[in-house]
Amino acid sequence: MYKSKQSKSRRKNKNRKGPINNGSLRINNQYLERSRFPPLPKELEFALTAYYHDERTGGQTTQAERITPLCEFNTILPRYGAELYQIYRHARIMAIDIHMEIVNTSSTEPLICAVGCLPLANCNAITNPQTIVSVPGTAYKQVGLSTGMSRATISKRFVTEKMLGELTIGSNTYLQTYSEALSAAVWTELPAIYAGVIAARNGATWTGIIDYKYVYHIRWSEYSIPSLGLKPLNRSPKLMEEDKSESEEVVDDWVQPPPLPKLKKKLNASSLSYAR
């Protein structure tokens, strides 16, 4: 009895194919990879980063400011923005996160810095960060004298819907095409982010280093249809003229071929019988 059970188990193991497993664990499609993927979405939402480094080493009395419109790119595209414009036609800036780091390299003057959101027309008129400290939502800090650790950071998030007081998807005003993104901002009444640094004592000279990091939260929509021509888009005028002259020469040498002879249809017995 024992030998018969042992021989049956041996025959089962001999006839088994594939990887050896016990009866309770079954492995299905262990060598297959996933090959079904979703199509390209009509709307794509994610964040892109932009960075700017500013050095003020010569000693100055005026402020170092940077103004970033909240609804327009204003000729400054974040990283991979130009590549995504080849796929999508429109972009909406839903929010911007700003991280500002200030290092005071002056041993005689402390610095003050502020970050706030105001209409673009008001941001262009600001000459001192102290004037916007009383604006609600403004972040304000002071930086001590240069002692090795004389630095400060300001991180602030500005949501477009909250700053506008209305939905951004309710109007085409807040859409940005590629040509509009590469041009200067035109809507002066829309909000913009102001970030400025100046010496704490009025009229004093100061030096410092400022790093700006922006995170754009963008919604991309509407597929962009590229040019269907065979020639590349970035061609010099000289090469385009040469191509044009070559095409004209080819057209002049071209001769229309003679027309093809018309073949008569042969009548078979079935068609003749049907005609009768």
Rosetta blueprint (number, residue, H / E / L):
1 M L
2 Y H
3 K H
4 S H
5 K H
6 Q H
7 S H
8 K H
9 S H
10 R H
11 R H
12 K H
13 N H
14 K H
15 N H
16 R L
17 K L
18 G L
19 P L
20 I L
21 N L
22 N L
23 G L
24 S L
25 L L
26 R L
27 I L
28 N L
29 N L
30 Q L
31 Y L
32 L L
33 E L
34 R L
35 S L
36 R L
37 F L
38 P L
39 P L
40 L L
41 P L
42 K L
43 E E
44 L E
45 E E
46 F E
47 A E
48 L E
49 T E
50 A E
51 Y E
52 Y E
53 H E
54 D E
55 E E
56 R E
57 T E
58 G E
59 G E
60 Q E
61 T L
62 T L
63 Q L
64 A E
65 E E
66 R E
67 I E
68 T E
69 P E
70 L L
71 C L
72 E L
73 F L
74 N L
75 T L
76 I L
77 L L
78 P L
79 R L
80 Y L
81 G H
82 A H
83 E H
84 L H
85 Y L
86 Q L
87 I L
88 Y E
89 R E
90 H E
91 A E
92 R E
93 I E
94 M E
95 A E
96 I E
97 D E
98 I E
99 H E
100 M E
101 E E
102 I E
103 V E
104 N E
105 T L
106 S L
107 S L
108 T L
109 E L
110 P L
111 L E
112 I E
113 C E
114 A E
115 V E
116 G E
117 C E
118 L E
119 P E
120 L H
121 A H
122 N H
123 C H
124 N H
125 A L
126 I L
127 T L
128 N L
129 P H
130 Q H
131 T H
132 I H
133 V L
134 S L
135 V L
136 P L
137 G L
138 T L
139 A E
140 Y E
141 K E
142 Q E
143 V E
144 G L
145 L L
146 S L
147 T L
148 G L
149 M L
150 S L
151 R E
152 A E
153 T E
154 I E
155 S E
156 K E
157 R E
158 F E
159 V E
160 T H
161 E H
162 K H
163 M H
164 L H
165 G L
166 E L
167 L L
168 T H
169 I H
170 G H
171 S L
172 N H
173 T H
174 Y H
175 L L
176 Q E
177 T L
178 Y H
179 S H
180 E H
181 A H
182 L L
183 S L
184 A L
185 A L
186 V L
187 W L
188 T L
189 E L
190 L L
191 P E
192 A E
193 I E
194 Y E
195 A E
196 G E
197 V E
198 I E
199 A E
200 A L
201 R L
202 N L
203 G L
204 A L
205 T L
206 W E
207 T E
208 G E
209 I E
210 I E
211 D E
212 Y E
213 K E
214 Y E
215 V E
216 Y E
217 H E
218 I E
219 R E
220 W E
221 S E
222 E E
223 Y E
224 S L
225 I L
226 P L
227 S L
228 L L
229 G L
230 L L
231 K L
232 P L
233 L L
234 N L
235 R L
236 S L
237 P H
238 K H
239 L H
240 M H
241 E H
242 E H
243 D H
244 K H
245 S H
246 E H
247 S H
248 E H
249 E H
250 V H
251 V H
252 D H
253 D H
254 W L
255 V L
256 Q L
257 P L
258 P L
259 P L
260 L L
261 P L
262 K L
263 L L
264 K L
265 K L
266 K L
267 L L
268 N L
269 A H
270 S H
271 S H
272 L H
273 S H
274 Y H
275 A H
276 R L
